[in-house]
Amino acid sequence: MIVVTGATGNVGRPLTRALAEAGEQVTAVSRHASTAPDGVRHVVADLSDPAGVEPALAGAKSLFLLLSGALHADGAKPIDVIRRAAGNGVRRVVLLSSQGVATRPFGTTRLTVRAVEDALRQSGLEWAVLRPGGFASNALWWAESVRTRGVVAAPFGDIGVPIIDPADIAEVAAACLLDDRHAGGVYELTGPEVITPRRQAEAIATALGSPVRFDELTRDEAKAAMARSMPAELADDTLDILGAPSPAELRVSPDVQRILGRAPHTFADWAARNVAAFR
């Protein structure tokens, strides 16, 4: 049995499907009730309540642990989830961490994530750590404004980073859960090219076959919008990267190619596959 946390999200959903299609028994964990692929058990639980996650861990051999914005909420205890996993006989944990642990190690939110990574390394379990940069799916923040006004509004219009398709993250996670060769690996996951918000808007327009205007936001305007769905501190950390990426954050990593034997998907690939969200 493999347990997938965040199973209804942009990474967890394709990961759950990939594992089920590979013939694995899967338990999908999410905070809210949801449908799951045929043959997949679904459990409603919240990572801020490790005791509530424990029933999902019974009989599991592996765990995919996703560190989302909820990690930074009051009372969140992802390290306790790792401890309970070990206590329930889980042998392997694949942790979805953050590129910022390496590129900006002294930020407050990065220190928190680093502590989770360190706890995993010291747990006695087999482990792999995935450190993605920005997600292509963050463009879904623009879906309503594109549908209603034909507008993408974002800060730093001409500053880019090599964002990654969550489907690629899911495929790498599946490989790490299923293949012993990836035990002890730390993988930096990026897309194949640096792409700016303005070029993302152009890719969405191409997928739609209709014009999309780009409106540049100030940093304060962007933070106010982001803080509605994530802690303000995490929004600041994200905007620091988007506004002034370091050389390490501009680097295109070879790790997706190494693990999957193919190049990562482009943002245009992601936009074409998800165009219905913008119609």
Buried (B, 14 or more C-beta within 10 A) or exposed (E): BBBBBBBBBBBBBBBBBBBBEEEBBBBBBBBEEEEBBEEBEBBEBBBBBBEBBBEBBEEBBBBBBBBBBBBBEEEBBBBBBBBBBBEBEBBBBBBBBBBBBBBBEEBEBBEBBBEBBEBBBEBEBBBBBBBBBBBBBBBBBBBEBBEEEBBBBBBBBEBBBBBBBBBBBBBBBBBBBBEEEBBEBBBBBBBBBBBBBBBBBBBBBBBBEEEBEBEBBEBEBBBEBBBEEBBEBBBBBBBBBBEEBEEBBBBBBEBBEEBBEEBBBBBBBBBBBBBEBBE
